[in-house]
Amino acid sequence: MQQFVGMGVALVTPFKDDLSVDFDALKDLVNFNIENGTNYLVINGTTGESATITPEEKDQIIKTIVAVNNKRVPLVLGVGGNNTMTVVNELKTRDLSEIDGILSVAPYYSKPTQEGFYQHYKAVAEATDKPIILYNVPGRTAKNMEASITLRLARDFDNIVAVKEAGNIQQQYYELIKNKPEDFLIISGDDDLALGVALAGGSGVISVIGQAYPKEFSEMIRLGLAGENQEAYKYHYQLMDAVDLIFAENNPAGIKAVLKAKGICRDEVRLPLVKATEALQTRIAEFVASN
């Protein structure tokens, strides 16, 4: 699964002032990332505001990115939720011929038991032959999927090839890296911990800030994977404040404020999210101007 090693980015969905999808800005964002070192793209993940994207919009977003990408980098599609049968149905009915992998977020709100997590992902794995990246993000789902369940799934299903771990729990990262099957990938979902995870034996990151600074963040991960920690940390420290800023209020309002300051897309978000406050936008604009 070398196609998922390095830096993937969880693309935002740019919106126009009327909150319709801005496909021109989306094309610009995709090209900007591919041309500046991003290794693969994640479509319609939670950073893409998937909860507020209609099925028709999702279809068009996929078609647009597939066309612009033109097979230059692997594409991962977000397909997840807390209704297992809905996830299964989408995997069975959607045309995935241009998609290289699936990122499936752990069931949110329902707070399943650990066995519930296992049975959910068992159903997901059996619904498709595409490579699946598990996504554990307890800060958003309200329940941590323990390392033992991730490792059990990794051993039981050949097409479960990786986990995007975003619990911001260093010890859980270490447990996963220490005990994983040889070819299973541990991918950081925490931008602030991404370099440390790469240096510890992880396989890279699916990043939010990376889409605004793809050249710098992808180089940091490349150096980390090569064990060149001193050079890698120069990039880490350069972007450390930006990572704090983009998550200060909510995601993706923060990263959209960065992309707006860089002239890539507007900072519109759909309710219940709201734009970054004026104070935060000022701090973000100052950072962008100085970097």
HELIX and SHEET records of a PDB file:
HELIX    1   1 GLN A    2  PHE A    4  5                                   3    
HELIX    2   2 PHE A   23  GLU A   35  1                                  13    
HELIX    3   3 THR A   46  GLY A   48  5                                   3    
HELIX    4   4 SER A   50  THR A   52  5                                   3    
HELIX    5   5 PRO A   55  ASN A   69  1                                  15    
HELIX    6   6 THR A   84  THR A   93  1                                  10    
HELIX    7   7 GLN A  114  ALA A  127  1                                  14    
HELIX    8   8 PRO A  138  THR A  141  1                                   4    
HELIX    9   9 ALA A  147  ASP A  156  1                                  10    
HELIX   10  10 GLN A  170  ASN A  179  1                                  10    
HELIX   11  11 ALA A  194  ALA A  200  1                                   7    
HELIX   12  12 ILE A  209  GLN A  211  5                                   3    
HELIX   13  13 PRO A  214  LEU A  225  1                                  12    
HELIX   14  14 ASN A  229  ILE A  246  1                                  18    
HELIX   15  15 ALA A  253  ALA A  261  1                                   9    
HELIX   16  16 GLU A  278  SER A  290  1                                  13    
SHEET    1   A 9 GLY A   6  ALA A  10  0                                        
SHEET    2   A 9 TYR A  40  ILE A  43  1                                        
SHEET    3   A 9 LEU A  75  GLY A  78  1                                        
SHEET    4   A 9 GLY A 101  VAL A 105  1                                        
SHEET    5   A 9 ILE A 132  ASN A 136  1                                        
SHEET    6   A 9 ILE A 160  GLU A 165  1                                        
SHEET    7   A 9 LEU A 185  SER A 188  1                                        
SHEET    8   A 9 GLY A 204  SER A 207  1                                        
SHEET    9   A 9 GLY A   6  ALA A  10  1                                        
END                                                                             
